[in-house]
Amino acid sequence: MSELVSIIMPSYNTGKFIEKSIKSVINQTYKNWELIIVDDCSDDDTDATVKPYLSDARIRYFKNDKNCGAAVSRNYALKQAKGKWMAFLDSDDLWTPDKLEKQIDFMEKNGYHFSYTEYEEMDEDGNSLGITVTGPEKITKAGFFNYCWTGCLTVMYDAGLVGLIQIADIKKNNDYAMWLKVCKKADCYLLKENLAFYRRGRSGSVSSHSIRKMIIWHYKLYKDAEGQNALFAAFNTLRNMVFGFYKKKRYVKKHN
């Protein structure tokens, strides 16, 4: 377990949260990592918050020349990445300290090239919502086209097998666009353990938007990112909605 992990972190106006996200990387028991932060022209205190951590040579901080969106930021970060393993953490989410160690061990022992873990939801202030999100034990290419079962903050893949991923410049669902490319190279496997915390309900986050907007974004994902014709994109969007309801019933677990 000595291979470099590249951690991709786009940021935009998350000065209130990004320090805790960075610390959750620094506190990893697995130490051979690089954190690549690409800021999308934040107008809050993100720069000042990140600056003290740049003394750690493992952390690199880039800024877009203009506001471009998370897809462009992730594409740039992936071009800068040097690791065998690619991992993803948004600048308002958190990892448990053993996340990287356990996930890499899981993948290496089983010969997996693409994996994800369970995660817990928290509110904007970091309080637990009592919800754990899991998913299928194995997700094939067909499974990913049904639905995005994985939480972005939990995903890891083998860049040596998958190669450089670059996605279309879509404003939302750009993490899903990545998995639709990766799943063409490898099946995805679930590590059945909660190793991350997703911040739900923050203003501007996907979880705060309406169902109507999310339907539009899914249509654009299939049509623009995957290049499907209008009819097939509409069919896949409908199929995605059906499996979305199934996920809430089957894989979103409430607890005390």
NORMO-V119898 format. One record per residue. N is the residue number from 1. RES is the residue in one small letter. PSI is psi in whole degrees, 0 to 359 (none if undefined). Layout:
n res psi
N RES PSI
N RES PSI
This chain:
n res psi
1 m 70
2 s 3
3 e 147
4 l 136
5 v 126
6 s 123
7 i 120
8 i 122
9 m 96
10 p 149
11 s 146
12 y 111
13 n 45
14 t 32
15 g 332
16 k 336
17 f 336
18 i 331
19 e 317
20 k 325
21 s 315
22 i 316
23 k 326
24 s 339
25 v 312
26 i 326
27 n 5
28 q 140
29 t 335
30 y 119
31 k 348
32 n 79
33 w 162
34 e 137
35 l 119
36 i 108
37 i 127
38 v 113
39 d 136
40 d 57
41 c 49
42 s 145
43 d 21
44 d 210
45 d 27
46 t 313
47 d 310
48 a 326
49 t 321
50 v 326
51 k 313
52 p 337
53 y 353
54 l 354
55 s 341
56 d 114
57 a 345
58 r 349
59 i 124
60 r 138
61 y 122
62 f 154
63 k 133
64 n 149
65 d 330
66 k 163
67 n 119
68 c 338
69 g 165
70 a 329
71 a 312
72 v 320
73 s 316
74 r 320
75 n 315
76 y 316
77 a 319
78 l 327
79 k 329
80 q 342
81 a 142
82 k 356
83 g 162
84 k 319
85 w 136
86 m 127
87 a 160
88 f 133
89 l 116
90 d 159
91 s 12
92 d 6
93 d 172
94 l 156
95 w 153
96 t 156
97 p 334
98 d 14
99 k 305
100 l 316
101 e 312
102 k 322
103 q 320
104 i 319
105 d 317
106 f 317
107 m 318
108 e 319
109 k 328
110 n 356
111 g 30
112 y 151
113 h 357
114 f 125
115 s 168
116 y 169
117 t 173
118 e 160
119 y 161
120 e 145
121 e 143
122 m 163
123 d 184
124 e 331
125 d 4
126 g 10
127 n 138
128 s 138
129 l 2
130 g 31
131 i 127
132 t 134
133 v 127
134 t 205
135 g 187
136 p 148
137 e 329
138 k 132
139 i 118
140 t 180
141 k 314
142 a 322
143 g 321
144 f 326
145 f 339
146 n 316
147 y 157
148 c 92
149 w 339
150 t 141
151 g 129
152 c 320
153 l 352
154 t 351
155 v 143
156 m 140
157 y 162
158 d 106
159 a 337
160 g 324
161 l 314
162 v 323
163 g 187
164 l 124
165 i 130
166 q 133
167 i 164
168 a 154
169 d 75
170 i 145
171 k 329
172 k 165
173 n 21
174 n 337
175 d 320
176 y 321
177 a 325
178 m 314
179 w 328
180 l 338
181 k 317
182 v 322
183 c 346
184 k 348
185 k 334
186 a 147
187 d 157
188 c 137
189 y 145
190 l 127
191 l 112
192 k 70
193 e 139
194 n 111
195 l 13
196 a 163
197 f 121
198 y 127
199 r 111
200 r 143
201 g 1
202 r 140
203 s 126
204 g 349
205 s 162
206 v 321
207 s 349
208 s 2
209 h 163
210 s 161
211 i 321
212 r 314
213 k 321
214 m 325
215 i 317
216 i 317
217 w 322
218 h 321
219 y 315
220 k 326
221 l 309
222 y 322
223 k 312
224 d 316
225 a 324
226 e 351
227 g 28
228 q 153
229 n 168
230 a 319
231 l 313
232 f 322
233 a 319
234 a 319
235 f 314
236 n 327
237 t 317
238 l 316
239 r 320
240 n 320
241 m 318
242 v 313
243 f 336
244 g 317
245 f 322
246 y 318
247 k 317
248 k 324
249 k 322
250 r 324
251 y 357
252 v 114
253 k 124
254 k 140
255 h 168
256 n none
